[in-house]
Amino acid sequence: MTYLGIDWGEKRIGLALAEAETRLALPFKTVDNLGEIIRTIEQRDVSIIVLGLPLKLSGLGEINPEWQKFKDELEASTNLPVALIDERLSSKGADALIGSKSDKASRDEIAAAIILQEYLDKNLA
């Protein structure tokens, strides 16, 4: 079973992949749109999508309408289960791992891996 982690952003979308056997999320690539995600899902035979839920640090507030639109289109386009994981601090965690904000693509992919790893740790233990 293959899992796809997604760190959605208005400009870039970070992707990470994991196999059920290894239970290890690895940064994969950065994409710009839903079409590229669909191609990845088809090419990698993804079974479950794990999408970062962009909450404010307080946990309160409205969800970004663009994120909601992306989520709805993703669900409609794939017919795969979409699990939501709180993504607060995933980008800061990615920054700590790479040490520099200049490599934005890596930051997005690492944030996606952090989101996916949290899901794996909670659900495949």
VEXPAFI-311836 format. One line per field, with one value per residue (C-alpha): residue in one letter; residue number from 1; x, y, z. Coordinates in Angstrom, 2 decimals, padded with zeros to 5 digits. Example, Ala and Ser with C-alpha at 12.3 -4.5 7.8 and 13.67 -1.06 7.14 Angstrom:
<sites>
rest	A|S;
nr	1|2;
c1	012.30|013.67;
c2	-004.50|-001.06;
c3	007.80|007.14;
</sites>
This chain:
<sites>
rest	M|T|Y|L|G|I|D|W|G|E|K|R|I|G|L|A|L|A|E|A|E|T|R|L|A|L|P|F|K|T|V|D|N|L|G|E|I|I|R|T|I|E|Q|R|D|V|S|I|I|V|L|G|L|P|L|K|L|S|G|L|G|E|I|N|P|E|W|Q|K|F|K|D|E|L|E|A|S|T|N|L|P|V|A|L|I|D|E|R|L|S|S|K|G|A|D|A|L|I|G|S|K|S|D|K|A|S|R|D|E|I|A|A|A|I|I|L|Q|E|Y|L|D|K|N|L|A;
nr	1|2|3|4|5|6|7|8|9|10|11|12|13|14|15|16|17|18|19|20|21|22|23|24|25|26|27|28|29|30|31|32|33|34|35|36|37|38|39|40|41|42|43|44|45|46|47|48|49|50|51|52|53|54|55|56|57|58|59|60|61|62|63|64|65|66|67|68|69|70|71|72|73|74|75|76|77|78|79|80|81|82|83|84|85|86|87|88|89|90|91|92|93|94|95|96|97|98|99|100|101|102|103|104|105|106|107|108|109|110|111|112|113|114|115|116|117|118|119|120|121|122|123|124|125;
c1	000.00|001.37|000.63|000.91|001.51|000.59|001.69|-000.58|000.50|-000.92|002.27|003.75|002.57|005.04|004.64|005.99|005.58|005.61|005.02|003.05|005.88|008.55|006.36|008.85|007.76|010.25|010.20|009.26|008.83|007.21|004.38|002.30|-001.16|-003.69|-002.97|000.60|-000.71|-003.16|-000.31|001.76|-001.17|-001.58|002.14|002.82|-000.43|-001.35|-003.98|-004.36|-003.81|-002.71|-003.37|-002.08|-004.87|-003.78|-004.91|-003.77|-001.46|-004.41|-006.36|-009.15|-010.17|-011.58|-010.08|-008.54|-011.18|-008.49|-007.33|-010.95|-011.41|-008.20|-009.33|-012.76|-011.24|-008.69|-011.40|-013.60|-010.72|-009.29|-012.05|-009.34|-009.57|-008.16|-006.94|-006.39|-003.44|-002.84|000.09|000.87|004.63|005.41|007.11|009.08|010.10|011.21|013.26|014.97|015.84|017.25|018.71|017.98|014.86|016.53|015.65|011.88|011.23|012.96|011.12|007.72|008.65|010.06|006.93|004.86|007.05|006.54|002.76|002.79|005.09|002.76|-000.12|001.92|003.06|-000.51|-002.22|000.26|001.80;
c2	000.00|003.41|006.62|010.14|013.05|016.53|019.89|022.30|025.86|028.58|028.63|025.15|021.74|019.43|015.68|012.76|009.01|006.03|002.30|000.46|-002.06|000.50|003.01|005.70|008.91|010.28|013.65|013.11|016.26|019.66|020.29|023.26|021.85|019.07|017.50|016.71|015.14|012.97|011.77|010.92|009.01|006.98|006.37|005.37|003.43|005.48|003.98|006.69|010.45|012.31|016.04|018.66|020.63|024.28|025.37|028.49|027.97|028.58|025.84|028.34|030.20|029.56|027.25|028.93|028.76|027.95|024.98|023.80|024.05|022.05|019.38|019.08|018.80|016.26|014.06|014.35|013.61|010.57|008.70|007.78|008.18|011.55|011.68|015.12|015.78|018.99|020.61|023.31|023.72|021.23|023.99|025.14|021.54|021.31|024.49|022.98|019.85|021.62|024.58|027.12|028.72|029.31|025.82|026.20|023.05|020.88|022.67|021.83|018.21|017.79|019.38|016.83|014.04|015.34|015.37|011.86|010.48|011.78|009.92|006.72|006.89|007.33|004.84|002.05|001.55;
c3	000.00|-000.99|000.91|-000.52|001.85|000.65|002.03|000.16|-000.50|-002.68|-004.79|-004.37|-003.21|-001.50|-001.91|000.10|-000.36|001.97|001.70|004.38|004.75|005.62|007.49|006.51|004.78|002.28|000.51|-003.14|-005.21|-005.46|-007.92|-008.98|-009.58|-009.07|-012.46|-011.40|-008.20|-010.14|-012.38|-009.31|-007.80|-010.99|-011.54|-007.93|-007.40|-004.33|-002.01|000.64|000.58|003.71|003.40|005.79|007.47|007.74|011.20|013.00|015.96|018.28|016.51|015.88|012.78|009.36|006.80|003.76|000.98|-001.61|000.50|000.83|-002.94|-003.46|-000.99|-002.62|-006.12|-004.90|-003.39|-006.48|-008.86|-007.09|-005.22|-002.70|001.07|002.17|005.77|007.30|009.61|011.53|009.73|012.27|012.55|009.75|007.71|010.75|011.33|007.72|008.13|011.16|009.18|006.13|007.99|005.25|003.88|000.51|-000.71|-000.87|-002.90|-000.33|002.46|000.91|000.31|003.81|005.31|003.36|004.75|008.30|007.78|006.30|009.00|011.71|010.05|009.73|013.35|014.60|012.31|011.54|014.98;
</sites>
